[in-house]
Amino acid sequence: MAAESPTPVVSGGQLDKGLATNKIGTLSGAVLGISCVAPGYTLTASIGLIVAAVGLKMPAILIAGFVPMFLTAYAYRELNRDTPDCGASFTWSTKAFGPYVGWMCGWGMVVATIIVLSNLAAIAVQFFYLFIARLFDAPDIADLASNKVVNIATTLVFLAIATWISGRGITTSERVQYVLVGFQMAVLLAFVVVAFTHVASGDAPANLSFDLDWFNPFTGLTIAAFAVGLTGSIFAFWGWDTCLTLGEECKDPERTPGRAGLLSVLSILVTYLLVAVAAMMYAGVGESGLGLGNPENSENVFGSLAEPVLGHWGGMLLFLAILASSAASLQTTFLPAARTMLAMGAYRAFPRRLAKINPRFLVPTYATVVAGVLTGAFYTIVTILSEHTLLDTIAALGIMICWYYGITAFACVWYFRHELFSSVRNFVFKLLFPLLGGIMLLVVFVISVGESMNPENGSGTAIGGIGLVFYMGFGLLILGVVLMFVMKARDPEFFRGEVLNRSTPALGDDLVSAGRDLS
């Protein structure tokens, strides 16, 4: 995978990083966003966590998690219109708040991606062995996913394949995603229809009657339960902003990413509510049997429900759909990670070598490989330390998501502060929506960090009496502070505001010239 240094030039006040242009439309951007969220994978991984916290209030919590995502999506849209940049949150928060906040926002995004990539790989491995076991009628094969050596080795193979595909260009990724996303959405819809059919005929295990109170978050919930459930819900919507990091590669960089993001997040909400209600009415939220609250089912809900709902062959199709969902998201999640690292390298916030662009495929191949290696290392370490990797990584990811989404929401308000009251549109989309979204995410962040210190809120794994989730979430943010000052000592131009800031509309010739040497 040969990679050469890009030749940065000034384009519209932004650094031209050498990415392919005019490749992605609104629909394809939304598909990539949905793929990164991976509804199939996300639901099977998060339903158990949400139900354990809030029970039958799962639909209400999903809507509650959607609200800050929807409000923050407008912050992303407005910032992207002003500055289409593959650095997205990193670039915008730097222009709004300066290099230190911007660096930490970018770090949070990169770490969140690495965490979720490890989670995606874990789900893909589980369903890979489940599918093979069902296909050959050999139940023992499914147990291979529980063998740590086999699990880690298989995960590393999956990561290597996803890294290779992501390094071969954005159009390759787009074509693969149309097939994988279409397949998983069709199978999820089939699951919903068949589950409702079982309920209507009276042969569902729980056979619950529909209740509008399931959608009301203001009754029957403690603040602690609401916060824990909301963390899982926010995790469930993570990834829709992928289309925003592809802004420089879109056909209409100022409008397409924002439209794709909104279309993506709305489509995901509808899918989640349909599947959640169908699963609840069919299986209930009990802690035994097929109940969604059963700890034995919590990490892999569809693994338990697939065959009872859809039958043998239909269950195999659902296994294959979740495997496809995980594989698709595993591949697309490399896109925002690599492009954020590319931008941070190009603006000298990260090592400059990360700004290398593959001259054939016009993608940041080097940054993609680095993301793959870091993910493999992270997954290996966490799997060795924790017996329930998925629960811990989901909880930690919620902290990271609230961190960098929240900073982006506040960055929108501050960046546009001089024009917030110039029109009703600006007041709503640049002040009201982003501010409300940011405040919600800030509250959830603070509560989640506090809850993460208690091992009982994760897998039960603790280091020094403090839950592993705290170290994976807030602890990695502290590590970012250390690395930030290391980077400042090595390459201080970014931290002096000489490379990227709001008051400098274009890079100076000396910086452009220096950028050509990204050794």
Secondary structure, DSSP 8 states (H G I E B T S, - for coil): ---B----EEETTEEE-----S-B-HHHHHHHHHHHH-HHHHHHHHHHHHHHHHGGGHHHHHHHHHHHHHHHHHHHHHHHHH---TTTHHHHHHHHH-HHHHHHHHHHHHHHHHHHHHHHHHHHHHHHHHHHHHHTT-GGGGGGGG-HHHHHHHHHHHHHHHHHHHTT-HHHHHHHHHHHHHHHHHHHHHHHHHHHHHHHHT-SSS-----GGGG-TTSS--HHHHHHHHHHHHHHHTTTTHHHHTGGGBSSTTTHHHHHHHHHHHHHHHHHHHHHHHHHHHH-S-SSTT-TT-TTTTT-HHHHHHHHHHHHHHHHHHHHHHHHHHHHHHHHTHHHHHHHHHHHHHTTSS-GGGG-B-TTT-S-HHHHHHHHHHHHHHHHHHHHH-S-HHHHHHHHHHHHHHHHHHHHHHHHHHHTGGGTTSSHHHIIIIIIHHHHHHHHHHHHHHHHHHHHTSGGGTTS-EETTEEHHHHHTHHHHHHHHHHHHHHHHH-TTGGGTSSS-TT-SS--HHHHHHHT---
